[in-house]
Amino acid sequence: MSTRNGELLFTISFLTILFAIPVSQAVVELAQGQRPQVLEVLTRPPTKKNLRAIECDVEVSSWAVQAVRPHLRQLHFGVLRDPVNTVLRGCDGWLFYKPGVDYLVQTDVQDSSGDIGSTAAIAAIVDFRDQLRRRGIELLVVSVPGKATVYPDRLTQRVASGDLSLRSPTADVIDTLRRKGVETIDLFSVFRRHRQSVGEESGESIYLAHDTHWSPRGVRIAAEAIAVHVQQAGWLVAGDVAYQRKAVEIQRTGDIVQMMRLPGDQQVYGPEKTLCQQVVLQDDSLVYRDDSDSPVLLLGDSFSRIYQRDEPLSAGLVAQLAYELKMPLSSIVNDGGASTLVRQQLARRPEVLKGKKLVIWQFVERDIRFGTEGWKLVRIPGNANDM
């Protein structure tokens, strides 16, 4: 083959490879009755932001990416034992969410808008407390420690087994809030005491090995601590609803494993057997349900959603609190949005506060720095007379 023919063949092969994927993607989308996404280039101004957004949309929807990426990740993980960049491998098969670890080790930086970081978080919490107080409603802040905060010894072998001396930056936030008169619960201290006194001989840890979230045991420990604080503060009279707990075992694939987008038949990280305690009414075994007329409103994120609104249902923080307080709660839960989005939802439905005596605001500690929409000041419409 002459040099010219070889160059021509190489050029044709290169162009075929270059255009085969986008052309085949357009054919697939047309066959599905969809408009080819590549045409978005012609309908949006060619700014850097728009082009980047189009690139991301095409990448997410590409059949080739969806078909090949899981297997490439499986090969990459199988050969190098290196997960995706949002996941960190710990000890004993544990997985950790990198932003949760970054929160512990990176310096707290405020953004230019003033909506990100501990200063913004404290300002938003105090402002929300003041708004509720004018309505005669108490606020209890519950910042949930990340898994690495409670289990640094499962993150790295540099921390001795059982060494719980790591101090989370959340401790400073809690101290500041308490000086400002905001009622808070230090769950890190609660979990640390539990690990020191009980350990994990039963095989059930406070957090799931392959998930960002706490285990059913962690939920129950938190609910007990919150209920004790509420009762000691004298905010509520104990209810009289007879609840009981029913053991329900589920198979849960950790959300960190799902972030890795490995093939569905991968055998490295199988589902974890998780024994939940579902809350049911004692008389007729109906599962727990919220009550909009409850004097207690819980605002939360996925730590309030897990086991509660997904499998097995009515076994999460809301139901466990109802069991401890002997009364149903009302709740607003937004995955990843407890820093601002839940307050914005409340602002759109201020009537939810009618008859409330206590708001429990739960958010995971990493949201102090990485929360969706940051920590905006949100005005709740209405006043005490309206409520």
N, C-alpha and C positions, 0 to 999 in steps of 0.2 A: 504494500500500500504506500502510495506516494505521500510525501509530507503534507501536500495540499489536501489530499483526500482525508488524511488523518485529522487535520485541523477542522475540516468540514464536519466529519463524523462527531468529533468532540463537541463542536458548537451545537449541532443538532441535538445531541444527547443532553447537553447542558440545558438548552431551551425546553426540551421535553420534560426534564425533571422540574425545571423552574415553573412551568405552567400547568403541569399535570394535576397537582394538588388543588390549586384554586379553581381550575376548570371542572374537575370532578366534584368539588364541593358545591359549585354552582348547579351542576346537574342534579346532585342529591337534593338540594334545596328546592329546585324547580319540581322535581318528582314528588316532593312532599307538599307542593302547593305553596311554597314560601318564596318570597322575593330574595334573590341572592344578596347576601350581606355585602359583597364586594362593591355593589352599586351605591352603597352609602358614601363612597368616596366622591361620587358625583353630586350628592345632595347636601353635603355639609361644607362649610368654608374650610379650605385646606390649612387650618391652623395646626400647630404642634399638638395642642390638647385634643383636637378632634381626630387627628390622624392616629394618635396613640390610643384613643378610645376605640376607634374602628379596629385597630390591630388587636386589641385585647378581646373585642367581641368575636372577631374571626377566629382567634386562637381558641377561645372557649368552646365555640360551636363546631369547630372543625372535626369531621368524622375521622380524619387521619390521626389527629392528636388524641381523640378519645380512644381510638383503637390501639394505638402504638404506645402512648405514654405510660399506661399502667405496667406494661411488660418491660419497658426500658427502666422504669423505677424499680421493678422487681429485680431485674438483672443488676442494676446499680447497687441496690441494697444487698443482694445476695453475694456479690463479689466484694464490695467495699465495706459492707455493713454501715453505710452512711445514709441516713434518712433525708427527707426533704429539708429545706432550710428553715422551716418553722418548727421542726421537731428535733429534740435532743434525746439521745439514748443515755439512759442512766444505768444503774447497777441492777442486777437480778432481773433483767428483762423489763424494767420500768421505762416508760416514755414520758417526756416532759415537753410542754408547750414553750417554745423559745421566748415569746414575749413575756411570759410569766417569770422566766429566769432573768431576762433583760431588766425587768422592773426592779429586781433585787440588786443588780450589780451596776446599773448605769446611774449616772448622776441625774437628779431631778432637774429638768430644764423646762422653763415656762415658754410657751410659744408667743409669737408677736401679738396674737389676738387676746392673750391672757386667759384662754379657755382650757389650757392643758397644764397639768402638774398639780402638786399638792396645794399651792397657794390658791389656785382657781377652785380646786375641789373644796377646800375649807370655806372659801367665800360663798360658794353655791350652797353648801350644806347649812351654814349659819343663816343665810338668807331664807332658805326653805323652812328652817326651824322657826324663824321669826314670823313668817307668813302663817304657819300652822298655829303658832302660839296665839296670834291675834284671833284665831277662830276657836281658841280653847282646846286645841288638839296637841297632844304630846308627840315628840319625835324620838325614836330610838334608831340609831345608826348601827348597822351590822356590816362591817367590812370583812369579807371572807378571805382568809389567807390563801395564796396560791399553793399548789402542791409542793413546789420546791421550798417554800417557806417552812412547811411542816415536816417535810422529808428531805432535808439537804443530804442526809446520809444515803439516800437512794439515788441522788443525782450524781454524786461523785465519791470515789473512794478516798479522796483527800479529807473528807469529813468522816470521823470515826463513827462506827455504828452506835446509834443512840445519842450522838452529840447533837443537842438541840439548842446550841448557844447562838445560832444565827439570829441576828436582829433585823427584822424587816423595817424598811423605811416607813411602813404604815404605823409603826409604834409611835413615831414622832407626830404623825397626823392625828392619831388617837389622843395623844397627850395634849396637843393644841386644841382639839375640839373640846376636850374635857375642861380645859382652862376657860374656854368660851361658854361653858355651861351647856354643851350639847351632850346628851346622854348617849353613850356608846358601849359596845361590848367588845372586849379584846379576845377574839376567838383564838388567836395564836396562843395566848397563855392558857386558854381552856384546853386546846388540843395538846399542847406541850405537857400539861399536868396529866392529861389522860394517858399519853404515851409513856410517861415516867411511872405512873402508878399501875397501869394495866398492861401495857405492852400490846403486842399483837400475837400472843400465843394461840388465840382462837383462829388465826389465819385471816381475819378480816381487818384490813387496815382502814384508816380514816379516809383515804383517797383511793381511787381505782388505779391500778398499775398502768393501764393503757389509755387513760382518759384524763381530761383536765379537771374533772369534777370529783366531788367527795363521794364516798361510798354511802350506803344506807346507814352504816354506823355513824359516819361523820354527820349526816343529817340529823340523826336522833340526838347526838351530843350537843349540836348547835341549838336544836329546838329546846332541849332541856335547859341550857344556859340562858337562852332568851326568855323562856317562861319564868324562870327563877327571878331574873332581873325585873320583869314586868310585875310580878307579884310582890316583890320586896319594895318596889317603888310605890305600890298602892294605887296604880293607875286604873285597875279594873277589879271588879268583883268576879271571882271565879264563876264560870258557867255551870250549867247542870246537864249538859248533853252527855249521854253515855256512849262513848266511843270505845272500840277495842281494836287491837292490832291483829292482822291475819298474815302469816308468813306466806310470801309468794316468791318463787325463784324465777329469775329471768336470765336469758343469755344476752349479754350486752357487748357489742363491738365498740371499742373505745373511739371517741371522736378524734383522738390523735392518730389512731390507725387509719381512720377515714381520711384525714388530712393527707396521708401519704399516698392515697389513691393507688394502692396496690391492686393487682387482679383479684377478682372475687374468690378465686380458688386458692389464694395464697395460704400457706400453712404456718407462717412464722408467728403471726399474732392472731390467735383464734379468739372467739367470743369469751368473755369472762362470766363465769357463773356468779350471779349476784342475788343474794337473799334479801328481799325487801320486806318491809313491814307495812302492809296496806292498811289504811285506817277505814274502818267501817262502823256503821251504827250498830250498837249492841243488840238491839231488839230484832231488826230485820235484815242485818248484814248488807244494807245498801252502802256503797262506797261513799266516802266523804265528798261533799260538794260545798262550794263557796256560798256565802249568804251576803247579798248586797246590803242588807240591813245590819250587818255586824258592826260593832263599835271599833273593830280593828281592821286596818287596811295594810296589806303588805305590798311594797313595791320591790321588784326583784328582777334578776337576770336569769341566765340559764341554770344557776345554782338553785334557783327556786322552781325552775321548770322540770329539771331532771327528776324522774320517778313520779312526778306530780301530773304532768300533762302528756308525758310519754310513758312507755311501758314501765310498770304495770298499772299506772294511774293511781292517784290519791295516796301516794306513799312518799311524797316529797316534803319539803320544808313546810309548806302551807298546811298540809294535813297533819304533820307531826306536831306543829304548833297548836293546831286545833285540838289534838289529843291532849296535850299538856295543859292547855287553858280551859278545856272542857267547853269550848264554844267554836262555832265556825268563824272563818275570816272571810274578808273580801280581798281580792288581789289584782294587781296589774303587773304582768311579767313580760319582759322584752329581752330576748337573747342578745347579750352584748350591749344592751342599751340602758342599763340601770343608772348610768351617770347623768344622762340628760333626757333620753327618749321617754322613759317612764313618767318623768315630770311633765313632759310635753303632752303625753297622752292624758295625764290627769288634768292638765290645763284645758284640754278640749272637752273634758267631762267633769267639771268641778262639782257637779251634783253628787259625785261619788263620795265626797267628804261629808255629806249630810249625816248627822248622827254619829260621826266618828269621834272617838276619844284618844286613839293612838294610831300613829303611822309607824310601821317598822320598815326601814329602808335598807335593803340588802344589796350589796354590790361586791364583786370580786376586787381584790386590792389592786391588781394590775391596771384596772380602769382608772385609777387615780392619774396614771400617765397616758394610758392608751385607750380610754373609753371612747366609744362611738359618739361623735358630736361634742366631745370634750365635756366641760362643766359650765354650761351656759346658765346664766340667771334666768329663771323661768317664772313669770308672774302667773299665779293662779287666780283667775277672775272671781269676783264675788267678794263678800265679806261675811263676818260672823252672823249678821242678821239674815243674809241670804242662805246660809248653810242650815 
